[in-house]
């Protein structure tokens, strides 16, 4: 497991208490364990805090608000992503606006990022059709 220094762990604890609306909405969806995936929120990794982390697939999900496009933030994100990649962690960056606009599509994208099959759904909760029967 990746855990950071004590100050990073304290920062992660604080960030768990001050999550943004897109992070809260995504966390509510990820807590349901889509495709049986388990995530941690505000997980310390080295000197960084990952928005969401799936240990089994070594997958970090970062919800990027508009600040990530300003100033030196894109360069800082690139350095962070490179460090995480060096630690064997894949980073998926999702714009906060996408979470607000279409949460279900974001969750499907996250599931696909793990290489897992997307669960099949039937309208109105009907069971899947029997194969070979029409």
C-alpha positions in Angstrom: 0.0 0.0 0.0 1.1 3.5 -0.6 0.9 5.8 2.4 2.6 9.1 2.7 4.3 10.9 5.5 2.3 11.9 8.6 1.6 15.4 7.2 0.2 13.9 4.0 -2.0 11.6 6.1 -3.3 14.6 8.1 -4.0 16.5 4.8 -5.9 13.5 3.4 -8.1 13.4 6.6 -8.8 17.1 6.2 -9.6 16.7 2.5 -12.1 13.9 3.3 -14.0 16.5 5.4 -13.9 19.2 2.7 -14.7 17.3 -0.5 -16.1 19.3 -3.5 -19.6 18.6 -4.8 -18.3 16.6 -7.8 -16.1 14.5 -5.4 -19.0 13.9 -3.1 -21.3 12.7 -6.0 -18.6 10.5 -7.4 -17.8 9.1 -4.0 -21.5 8.2 -3.4 -21.5 6.3 -6.7 -18.1 4.5 -6.0 -19.2 3.5 -2.5 -21.8 1.3 -4.2 -18.9 -0.8 -5.5 -19.7 -0.7 -9.2 -18.5 -3.8 -11.0 -17.4 -5.0 -7.5 -14.6 -2.3 -7.4 -13.5 -1.0 -4.1 -12.2 2.6 -3.8 -10.7 4.7 -1.1 -11.3 8.4 -1.0 -8.6 11.0 -0.4 -5.9 8.3 -0.2 -2.3 9.4 0.7 0.4 8.3 -1.8 3.9 9.6 -1.1 3.5 13.4 -0.8 0.3 13.4 -2.7 -3.3 12.8 -1.9 -5.3 10.9 -4.5 -9.0 11.8 -4.9 -10.0 8.1 -5.3 -7.8 5.0 -5.3 -8.6 1.4 -6.3 -5.8 -0.7 -4.8 -6.6 -3.8 -6.7 -6.1 -2.2 -10.1 -3.6 0.5 -8.9 -5.9 3.1 -10.3 -6.1 6.7 -9.2 -9.1 8.8 -10.2 -8.6 12.6 -10.1 -11.6 14.9 -10.3 -10.2 18.1 -11.9 -12.0 21.4 -11.4 -11.2 24.5 -13.4 -8.1 25.3 -11.2 -6.3 22.4 -12.9 -6.1 24.5 -16.1 -4.7 27.6 -14.6 -1.2 28.9 -13.9 1.4 26.2 -13.3 -1.2 23.6 -12.2 -1.0 21.6 -15.5 2.8 21.2 -15.0 2.4 20.3 -11.4 -0.3 17.7 -12.4 2.1 16.3 -15.0 4.9 15.9 -12.4 2.5 14.2 -10.0 1.1 11.9 -12.7 4.7 10.9 -13.7 5.6 10.1 -10.1 2.4 8.0 -9.8 3.2 6.2 -13.0 6.6 5.4 -11.7 4.9 3.8 -8.7 2.8 1.7 -11.0 -0.4 3.7 -10.6 -2.5 4.6 -13.6 -4.1 8.0 -13.3 -7.5 8.8 -14.9 -8.3 12.5 -14.8 -12.0 13.4 -15.0 -13.3 17.0 -15.4 -15.6 18.0 -12.5 -18.1 19.2 -15.1 -18.4 15.7 -16.5 -19.2 14.3 -13.0 -21.9 16.9 -12.7 -23.3 16.4 -16.2 -23.3 12.6 -16.5 -22.2 10.7 -13.4 -23.3 7.4 -14.9 -21.0 7.8 -17.9 -18.1 8.8 -15.6 -18.6 5.6 -13.6 -18.7 3.5 -16.8 -15.5 5.2 -17.9 -13.9 4.3 -14.6 -15.0 0.7 -14.8 -13.6 0.5 -18.4 -10.3 2.0 -17.2 -9.8 -1.1 -15.0 -10.2 -3.4 -18.0 -13.4 -4.9 -16.5 -16.5 -5.6 -18.5 -19.3 -3.2 -18.1 -22.3 -4.7 -16.3 -25.3 -5.4 -18.6 -28.5 -3.7 -17.7 -32.0 -4.5 -18.8 -34.7 -1.8 -18.9 -37.3 -1.9 -16.1 -35.2 -4.4 -14.1 -36.1 -7.3 -16.5 -33.8 -10.3 -16.4 -31.5 -10.7 -19.4 -33.0 -12.7 -22.4 -32.3 -16.4 -22.5 -29.7 -17.2 -25.1 -30.9 -19.2 -28.1 -34.6 -18.4 -27.5 -36.6 -15.7 -29.3 
